[in-house]
């Protein structure tokens, strides 16, 4: 009597392929991302990989979408409840980036996104579309010099993370985040800020 074969969970297989692709890029660079390497890391056949992603570009697209969706959800969760709060989206963007823990595999994927943005204009354009859509949604609060400053500071933290710079330690990030969140709409320190007069 034949035993019934257990079917693979397609969503779990795709998630494993994406995770392995991200790990290869973070650990060894974009050049390490080959279908053979990903299939081996994920313990699936190359044919199995191609069943889910019809080539390297499709796999990279899937990875990009996965990371952007994850980041979007993190930013959404970090938004202040008050919809009219100044720089509402930009502060949430900064909080998410400042809280990145590169020892957590899911969060290390953001390094993948930065590598993709720095090497491919196609993905830069798609990322810019995401940012522009968010800015349109938060046009009443985030089209100010303060908001732009916070987003650019977040991007700088992101780049520091990617290169393991001296400002990427958790303590430095907490200090930077606290300082930036104390800025008011004019770019001055808020009243009674612990940073005022100390810089």
Backbone as CSV, one residue per row, in Angstrom:
resi,resn,N_x,N_y,N_z,CA_x,CA_y,CA_z,C_x,C_y,C_z
1,UNK,0.852,-1.197,0.000,0.000,0.000,0.000,0.885,1.243,0.000
2,UNK,0.664,2.089,-0.978,1.501,3.281,-1.102,1.079,4.337,-0.089
3,UNK,2.093,4.970,0.512,1.816,6.064,1.448,1.569,7.332,0.647
4,UNK,0.582,8.152,1.030,0.333,9.409,0.294,1.532,10.344,0.434
5,UNK,1.892,10.994,-0.663,3.020,11.912,-0.625,2.576,13.252,-0.049
6,UNK,3.437,13.803,0.775,3.139,15.110,1.366,3.456,16.206,0.348
7,UNK,2.496,17.069,0.126,2.710,18.141,-0.841,3.519,19.264,-0.204
8,UNK,4.379,19.860,-1.017,5.132,21.004,-0.536,4.200,22.203,-0.382
9,UNK,4.510,23.039,0.577,3.783,24.291,0.761,4.442,25.338,-0.141
10,UNK,3.780,25.751,-1.233,4.427,26.673,-2.179,4.866,27.982,-1.536
11,UNK,4.028,28.508,-0.624,4.382,29.774,0.032,5.643,29.613,0.878
12,UNK,5.759,28.477,1.567,6.939,28.235,2.395,8.184,28.080,1.533
13,UNK,8.041,27.409,0.385,9.183,27.245,-0.520,9.628,28.594,-1.054
14,UNK,8.673,29.428,-1.478,9.033,30.753,-1.993,9.711,31.594,-0.914
15,UNK,9.189,31.514,0.314,9.794,32.271,1.416,11.220,31.804,1.672
16,UNK,11.447,30.501,1.598,12.791,29.970,1.815,13.737,30.408,0.706
17,UNK,13.253,30.405,-0.530,14.084,30.854,-1.656,14.463,32.327,-1.506
18,UNK,13.497,33.146,-1.110,13.763,34.577,-0.914,14.761,34.786,0.215
19,UNK,14.573,34.056,1.320,15.475,34.186,2.462,16.898,33.801,2.081
20,UNK,17.047,32.719,1.342,18.384,32.269,0.933,19.025,33.253,-0.051
21,UNK,18.219,33.800,-0.951,18.741,34.795,-1.891,19.241,36.025,-1.143
22,UNK,18.461,36.471,-0.163,18.870,37.634,0.634,20.162,37.352,1.387
23,UNK,20.256,36.169,1.999,21.453,35.838,2.773,22.692,35.784,1.887
24,UNK,22.549,35.225,0.689,23.688,35.161,-0.224,24.178,36.553,-0.590
25,UNK,23.239,37.458,-0.873,23.637,38.815,-1.262,24.314,39.537,-0.106
26,UNK,23.735,39.436,1.091,24.306,40.126,2.253,25.689,39.578,2.592
27,UNK,25.830,38.253,2.555,27.094,37.638,2.972,28.182,37.735,1.912
28,UNK,27.795,37.598,0.636,28.808,37.447,-0.414,28.681,38.421,-1.573
29,UNK,27.697,39.315,-1.541,27.549,40.292,-2.612,26.608,39.812,-3.705
30,UNK,26.216,40.759,-4.558,25.267,40.461,-5.626,25.776,39.403,-6.589
31,UNK,27.086,39.343,-6.774,27.645,38.374,-7.725,27.405,36.936,-7.278
32,UNK,27.155,36.731,-5.974,26.925,35.374,-5.460,25.517,34.874,-5.749
33,UNK,24.648,35.778,-6.204,23.265,35.381,-6.444,23.149,34.690,-7.808
34,UNK,23.241,33.384,-7.791,22.983,32.578,-8.977,21.865,31.609,-8.634
35,UNK,21.164,31.134,-9.643,20.081,30.191,-9.402,20.608,28.927,-8.733
36,UNK,21.792,28.487,-9.141,22.379,27.284,-8.565,22.661,27.473,-7.081
37,UNK,23.242,28.625,-6.730,23.556,28.880,-5.317,22.299,28.967,-4.459
38,UNK,21.280,29.650,-4.972,20.047,29.797,-4.206,19.372,28.440,-4.022
39,UNK,19.304,27.648,-5.100,18.671,26.331,-5.011,19.403,25.451,-3.996
40,UNK,20.721,25.504,-4.023,21.503,24.686,-3.087,21.257,25.140,-1.650
41,UNK,21.290,26.438,-1.405,21.075,26.960,-0.058,19.670,26.633,0.462
42,UNK,18.694,26.654,-0.448,17.307,26.412,-0.048,16.946,24.931,-0.052
43,UNK,17.885,24.091,-0.463,17.661,22.641,-0.512,16.502,22.265,-1.430
44,UNK,16.444,22.943,-2.594,15.485,22.567,-3.622,16.247,22.378,-4.929
45,UNK,15.634,21.695,-5.878,16.271,21.540,-7.174,16.190,22.851,-7.951
46,UNK,17.063,23.000,-8.940,16.993,24.202,-9.767,15.650,24.256,-10.487
47,UNK,15.151,23.075,-10.895,13.831,23.025,-11.519,12.734,23.470,-10.578
48,UNK,12.884,23.100,-9.302,11.917,23.534,-8.304,11.937,25.036,-8.126
49,UNK,13.135,25.605,-8.125,13.257,27.062,-8.032,12.576,27.721,-9.228
50,UNK,12.845,27.199,-10.431,12.294,27.800,-11.650,10.779,27.642,-11.736
51,UNK,10.246,26.695,-10.996,8.790,26.549,-10.939,8.164,27.766,-10.251
52,UNK,8.870,28.325,-9.269,8.353,29.470,-8.519,8.820,30.801,-9.096
53,UNK,10.042,30.855,-9.578,10.617,32.082,-10.146,11.262,31.718,-11.479
54,UNK,10.734,32.259,-12.559,11.137,31.835,-13.899,12.427,32.508,-14.361
55,UNK,13.405,32.512,-13.519,14.697,33.085,-13.872,15.228,33.986,-12.772
56,UNK,16.470,34.398,-12.934,17.142,35.209,-11.908,16.443,36.545,-11.705
57,UNK,16.035,37.191,-12.799,15.385,38.496,-12.666,14.076,38.394,-11.897
58,UNK,13.329,37.315,-12.140,12.070,37.128,-11.415,12.335,36.915,-9.924
59,UNK,13.408,36.201,-9.604,13.772,35.981,-8.200,14.155,37.304,-7.539
60,UNK,14.941,38.104,-8.227,15.351,39.398,-7.680,14.137,40.310,-7.505
61,UNK,13.228,40.290,-8.485,12.003,41.081,-8.356,11.202,40.645,-7.130
62,UNK,11.108,39.332,-6.946,10.385,38.813,-5.787,11.024,39.252,-4.483
63,UNK,12.348,39.241,-4.442,13.075,39.683,-3.253,12.832,41.164,-2.999
64,UNK,12.899,41.965,-4.049,12.669,43.406,-3.922,11.274,43.679,-3.362
65,UNK,10.264,43.058,-3.941,8.891,43.280,-3.489,8.712,42.838,-2.038
66,UNK,9.326,41.723,-1.689,9.215,41.209,-0.320,9.792,42.207,0.683
67,UNK,10.966,42.745,0.373,11.625,43.673,1.296,10.850,44.981,1.396
68,UNK,10.401,45.505,0.268,9.653,46.765,0.295,8.339,46.595,1.054
69,UNK,7.651,45.471,0.846,6.398,45.224,1.577,6.646,45.138,3.078
70,UNK,7.745,44.466,3.448,8.078,44.362,4.877,8.377,45.747,5.449
71,UNK,9.183,46.528,4.746,9.545,47.855,5.213,8.305,48.742,5.311
72,UNK,7.430,48.663,4.324,6.197,49.448,4.325,5.359,49.130,5.561
73,UNK,5.247,47.848,5.897,4.499,47.463,7.085,5.124,47.982,8.365
74,UNK,6.463,47.969,8.426,7.153,48.487,9.609,6.913,49.988,9.771
75,UNK,6.959,50.720,8.661,6.715,52.166,8.713,5.274,52.443,9.129
76,UNK,4.349,51.682,8.589,2.939,51.860,8.946,2.737,51.673,10.447
77,UNK,3.392,50.672,11.011,3.263,50.402,12.449,3.905,51.504,13.291
78,UNK,4.895,52.210,12.727,5.624,53.234,13.485,5.003,54.620,13.386
79,UNK,3.949,54.784,12.582,3.317,56.091,12.432,2.677,56.547,13.737
80,UNK,2.821,57.834,14.044,2.150,58.394,15.210,0.639,58.363,14.983
81,UNK,-0.148,58.127,16.040,-1.607,58.063,15.883,-2.220,59.361,15.353
82,UNK,-1.643,60.486,15.747,-2.185,61.786,15.329,-1.834,62.047,13.859
83,UNK,-2.849,62.099,13.000,-2.617,62.197,11.562,-2.045,63.532,11.121
84,UNK,-2.141,64.549,11.974,-1.606,65.865,11.607,-0.242,66.135,12.249
85,UNK,0.347,65.134,12.870,1.653,65.331,13.509,2.690,65.727,12.467
86,UNK,3.501,66.764,12.742,4.513,67.194,11.776,5.482,66.056,11.418
87,UNK,5.789,65.958,10.130,6.747,64.962,9.628,6.357,63.542,10.055
88,UNK,5.072,63.263,10.035,4.566,61.982,10.555,5.193,60.774,9.849
89,UNK,5.155,60.762,8.528,5.739,59.653,7.783,7.255,59.629,7.928
90,UNK,7.895,60.781,7.836,9.358,60.841,7.860,9.913,60.400,9.211
91,UNK,9.212,60.726,10.300,9.648,60.265,11.617,9.503,58.753,11.733
92,UNK,8.424,58.220,11.185,8.261,56.767,11.207,9.338,56.084,10.377
93,UNK,9.644,56.639,9.241,10.710,56.136,8.362,12.038,56.111,9.116
94,UNK,12.330,57.212,9.808,13.561,57.310,10.587,13.573,56.289,11.722
95,UNK,12.453,56.145,12.433,12.401,55.197,13.551,12.676,53.771,13.088
96,UNK,12.107,53.390,11.960,12.309,52.028,11.457,13.770,51.804,11.097
97,UNK,14.352,52.747,10.380,15.755,52.592,9.978,16.672,52.600,11.197
98,UNK,16.392,53.488,12.158,17.249,53.591,13.336,17.158,52.350,14.217
99,UNK,16.068,51.613,14.103,15.884,50.423,14.933,16.376,49.140,14.274
100,UNK,16.922,49.237,13.083,17.372,48.035,12.370,18.427,47.303,13.187
101,UNK,18.246,46.020,13.307,19.212,45.150,13.978,19.757,44.187,12.934
102,UNK,20.989,44.417,12.512,21.557,43.631,11.415,21.849,42.192,11.807
103,UNK,21.664,41.852,13.085,21.835,40.455,13.488,20.557,39.646,13.275
104,UNK,19.459,40.338,12.960,18.180,39.665,12.710,18.039,39.436,11.205
105,UNK,17.906,38.177,10.765,17.877,37.891,9.320,16.851,38.706,8.546
106,UNK,15.638,38.829,9.080,14.601,39.567,8.358,14.991,41.017,8.149
107,UNK,15.650,41.603,9.142,16.035,43.002,9.039,17.293,43.192,8.191
108,UNK,18.114,42.164,8.108,19.302,42.250,7.250,18.913,42.391,5.782
109,UNK,17.668,42.019,5.467,17.218,42.164,4.085,17.281,43.609,3.612
110,UNK,17.197,44.553,4.555,17.271,45.953,4.153,18.631,46.296,3.554
111,UNK,19.662,45.562,3.971,20.965,45.740,3.329,20.893,45.315,1.873
112,UNK,20.100,44.286,1.603,19.894,43.843,0.225,19.257,44.960,-0.585
113,UNK,18.235,45.584,-0.004,17.555,46.666,-0.705,18.517,47.796,-1.024
114,UNK,19.368,48.165,-0.076,20.331,49.229,-0.324,21.295,48.854,-1.439
115,UNK,21.759,47.607,-1.448,22.649,47.156,-2.522,21.955,47.218,-3.877
116,UNK,20.700,46.816,-3.912,19.951,46.852,-5.168,19.750,48.284,-5.649
117,UNK,19.465,49.185,-4.722,19.252,50.583,-5.089,20.537,51.229,-5.594
118,UNK,21.671,50.802,-5.044,22.946,51.411,-5.433,23.489,50.843,-6.737
119,UNK,22.899,49.747,-7.230,23.483,49.096,-8.402,22.545,49.019,-9.602
120,UNK,21.277,49.379,-9.439,20.328,49.181,-10.537,19.324,50.331,-10.597
121,UNK,19.393,51.161,-11.635,18.455,52.290,-11.763,16.993,51.853,-11.786
122,UNK,16.723,50.650,-12.275,15.354,50.135,-12.326,14.763,50.051,-10.921
123,UNK,15.540,49.520,-9.984,15.040,49.392,-8.619,15.021,50.739,-7.911
124,UNK,15.935,51.627,-8.261,15.880,52.991,-7.712,14.560,53.658,-8.097
125,UNK,14.172,53.500,-9.354,12.929,54.113,-9.823,11.725,53.521,-9.081
126,UNK,11.743,52.227,-8.860,10.622,51.596,-8.154,10.581,52.020,-6.687
127,UNK,11.745,52.160,-6.073,11.800,52.643,-4.696,11.289,54.075,-4.612
128,UNK,11.716,54.916,-5.566,11.267,56.302,-5.573,9.754,56.388,-5.737
129,UNK,9.179,55.468,-6.492,7.723,55.437,-6.636,7.059,55.147,-5.293
130,UNK,7.668,54.235,-4.515,7.111,53.937,-3.194,7.179,55.176,-2.303
131,UNK,8.336,55.843,-2.281,8.494,57.041,-1.449,7.517,58.129,-1.887
132,UNK,7.416,58.344,-3.198,6.520,59.399,-3.697,5.066,59.099,-3.354
133,UNK,4.676,57.833,-3.421,3.300,57.479,-3.064,3.040,57.766,-1.590
134,UNK,4.019,57.468,-0.758,3.879,57.748,0.672,3.820,59.256,0.923
135,UNK,4.633,60.023,0.223,4.635,61.470,0.415,3.327,62.089,-0.052
136,UNK,2.749,61.556,-1.119,1.444,62.049,-1.555,0.390,61.789,-0.482
137,UNK,0.456,60.616,0.139,-0.506,60.267,1.182,-0.338,61.160,2.401
138,UNK,0.909,61.620,2.650,1.188,62.435,3.839,1.615,63.854,3.438
139,UNK,1.025,64.354,2.366,1.426,65.655,1.830,1.214,66.790,2.827
140,UNK,0.244,66.662,3.700,-0.047,67.741,4.657,0.985,67.822,5.778
141,UNK,1.766,66.769,5.951,2.693,66.742,7.089,4.164,66.551,6.696
142,UNK,4.438,66.113,5.479,5.803,65.655,5.187,6.486,66.313,3.996
143,UNK,5.982,67.449,3.546,6.646,68.164,2.456,7.352,69.396,3.006
144,UNK,8.064,69.222,4.114,8.740,70.324,4.797,10.233,70.055,4.852
145,UNK,11.033,71.096,5.074,12.477,70.871,5.232,12.804,69.912,6.369
146,UNK,12.055,69.999,7.474,12.301,69.078,8.590,12.086,67.637,8.149
147,UNK,10.977,67.374,7.464,10.673,66.009,7.030,11.751,65.494,6.083
148,UNK,12.171,66.329,5.153,13.221,65.910,4.211,14.525,65.620,4.947
149,UNK,14.836,66.447,5.933,16.060,66.236,6.721,16.020,64.901,7.443
150,UNK,14.872,64.570,8.026,14.747,63.304,8.747,14.907,62.111,7.807
151,UNK,14.316,62.200,6.618,14.437,61.084,5.664,15.875,60.927,5.180
152,UNK,16.532,62.040,4.920,17.927,61.959,4.469,18.837,61.445,5.577
153,UNK,18.548,61.825,6.822,19.317,61.294,7.955,19.127,59.785,8.059
154,UNK,17.886,59.328,7.858,17.606,57.889,7.894,18.393,57.169,6.807
155,UNK,18.431,57.746,5.617,19.185,57.129,4.519,20.677,57.067,4.851
156,UNK,21.170,58.089,5.556,22.570,58.068,5.969,22.847,56.965,6.980
157,UNK,21.924,56.756,7.906,22.065,55.656,8.871,22.069,54.309,8.156
158,UNK,21.209,54.200,7.172,21.100,52.981,6.382,22.435,52.673,5.697
159,UNK,23.020,53.707,5.081,24.298,53.539,4.396,25.401,53.184,5.385
160,UNK,25.368,53.790,6.561,26.353,53.476,7.593,26.244,52.015,8.008
161,UNK,25.012,51.534,8.123,24.783,50.122,8.447,25.403,49.209,7.406
162,UNK,25.179,49.553,6.153,25.647,48.707,5.063,27.155,48.559,5.099
163,UNK,27.852,49.641,5.440,29.304,49.591,5.482,29.881,49.300,6.853
164,UNK,29.012,49.101,7.858,29.496,48.846,9.208,30.250,50.025,9.786
165,UNK,29.774,51.239,9.492,30.456,52.452,9.927,30.414,52.667,11.431
166,UNK,31.213,53.627,11.930,31.307,53.863,13.378,30.015,54.376,13.998
167,UNK,29.107,54.917,13.190,27.854,55.440,13.723,26.724,54.417,13.660
168,UNK,27.062,53.163,13.378,26.010,52.150,13.264,25.816,51.344,14.540
169,UNK,26.517,51.705,15.618,26.310,50.992,16.885,24.947,51.353,17.459
170,UNK,24.324,50.457,18.216,22.997,50.746,18.790,22.971,52.016,19.637
171,UNK,24.019,52.261,20.419,24.016,53.448,21.276,24.075,54.730,20.445
172,UNK,24.897,54.730,19.392,24.981,55.904,18.521,23.659,56.150,17.819
173,UNK,23.006,55.090,17.401,21.736,55.234,16.696,20.663,55.792,17.636
174,UNK,20.638,55.324,18.870,19.661,55.847,19.829,19.892,57.337,20.074
175,UNK,21.156,57.721,20.188,21.474,59.129,20.425,21.041,59.984,19.229
176,UNK,21.322,59.517,18.022,20.957,60.268,16.817,19.442,60.374,16.698
177,UNK,18.753,59.264,16.939,17.296,59.266,16.842,16.686,60.241,17.840
178,UNK,17.161,60.216,19.082,16.626,61.121,20.107,16.863,62.578,19.725
179,UNK,18.057,62.867,19.217,18.375,64.234,18.810,17.443,64.704,17.692
180,UNK,17.276,63.882,16.665,16.464,64.283,15.520,14.989,64.407,15.885
181,UNK,14.506,63.553,16.765,13.098,63.625,17.133,12.800,64.832,18.009
182,UNK,13.847,65.449,18.569,13.652,66.650,19.381,13.597,67.922,18.538
183,UNK,13.888,67.813,17.243,13.818,68.992,16.390,12.358,69.374,16.180
184,UNK,12.090,70.681,16.212,10.720,71.111,15.926,10.608,71.462,14.441
185,UNK,9.474,72.000,14.033,9.222,72.243,12.611,10.176,73.259,11.992
186,UNK,10.844,74.073,12.811,11.776,75.062,12.273,13.194,74.509,12.185
187,UNK,13.401,73.314,12.733,14.749,72.751,12.753,15.503,73.091,14.017
188,UNK,14.850,73.835,14.936,15.480,74.170,16.215,15.157,73.076,17.232
189,UNK,15.936,73.043,18.319,15.653,72.071,19.374,14.365,72.451,20.080
190,UNK,13.569,71.449,20.429,12.329,71.690,21.158,12.642,72.277,22.552
191,UNK,11.691,73.011,23.090,11.862,73.560,24.427,12.058,72.431,25.418
192,UNK,12.954,72.645,26.384,13.242,71.674,27.429,13.907,70.390,26.923
193,UNK,14.430,70.443,25.704,15.114,69.254,25.188,16.394,69.019,25.964
194,UNK,16.721,67.765,26.321,17.980,67.491,27.021,19.188,67.769,26.146
195,UNK,18.970,67.881,24.813,20.079,68.145,23.916,20.378,69.646,23.784
196,UNK,19.399,70.487,24.162,19.555,71.928,23.951,20.701,72.461,24.803
197,UNK,21.586,73.158,24.120,22.734,73.760,24.805,23.850,72.785,25.022
198,UNK,23.607,71.504,24.703,24.661,70.508,24.926,25.408,70.146,23.676
199,UNK,25.040,70.740,22.551,25.688,70.408,21.281,26.610,71.534,20.878
